Amino acid sequence: MSHHLETTHSRTQFQIDRIAFFSDAVIAIALTLMILEMKIPELGEHTNIRQIADKYEKSFLLHGLALFMGYFSIGNLWMQHHKLFEHIIKYNDHLIRINLYFLFTVMLLPISISFLFSDNQPPYLKFLFYFTNLFLCNFSYSLMLLIIYSKKNNFSSLKNESEINIIKRRSLGVSLAFFVAVVLLLFRLNWWYYVFFIFPILRLFSLVRGGIAKLTKTK
C-alpha cells in the first residue's frame, strides 16, 4: 500500500514538473523573441552622431525602456512562477488551463513590442496595447495564485497565511498599477507612462547595490 502511495505521489510530482518545465520553455522563448524586435534603424552612410541623436534619441530611448520594462516584468513573473511551483503538491485541469492562459499573455508580449516599435501607428494605441498586455500577464498570474492558494483546492504545501497574503497582495498591486495605466491611456493621457519606467530601473539599481553589498561582505 505504501509503495502504491509513493508511486502515485511520484507520478503526480512528475506531471507538476512537466507543467513547470513547459512554462519555463514558453517564457524563455517569449523573452528571446522580445529582443529580436529591437532592430537598428537605417542611419545612412554619411549621417553624423548629432543627426542620429536628433532623429532617434527620443524614440530609441523610449522603446528601449519599454523593452526593458517588459523584460523585467516577465522576468519577475518567471521568478515568482518558479518559486510558486516549488510548493505545488497537487493540480487539476483548471490549474493547467489558467497556467496556459498566463503563458498565452506572455506569448503576446513580443507582438506588443513589435507593434510598439512599428512606424506610422498612433502612439497612444501602441502603448495601450503594450500596457494592456502587461496587465493581462500580471492579472492572469494573480488568478493562478488564487486557485493555488485556495483552501478548497489545497494545491500548495505553503501554509503560512501571512506569507500567502503578502504574495497575493503584491501580485494584485502590480496588476492594479497596469490597469490604472490602461485606463489613463483610454483617456489619452500620454505623459504619465514615463513614471512606469522608473520602477524597473529602481529595482535594477537595488539589485545591483545588493549584489555589491554581498560581494563586499564576502571579501
Secondary structure by P-SEA (a helix, b strand, c coil): caaaaaaaaaaaaaaaaaaaaaaaaaaaaaaaaaaaacccccccccccaaaaaaccaaaaaaaaaaaaaaaaaaaaaaaaaaaaacccccccaaaaaaaaaaaaaaaaaaaaaaaaacccccaaaaaaaaaaaaaaaaaaaaaaaaaaacccccccccccaaaaaaaaaaaaaaaaaaaaaaaaaaacccccaaaaaaaaaaaaaaaaaaaaaaaaaac
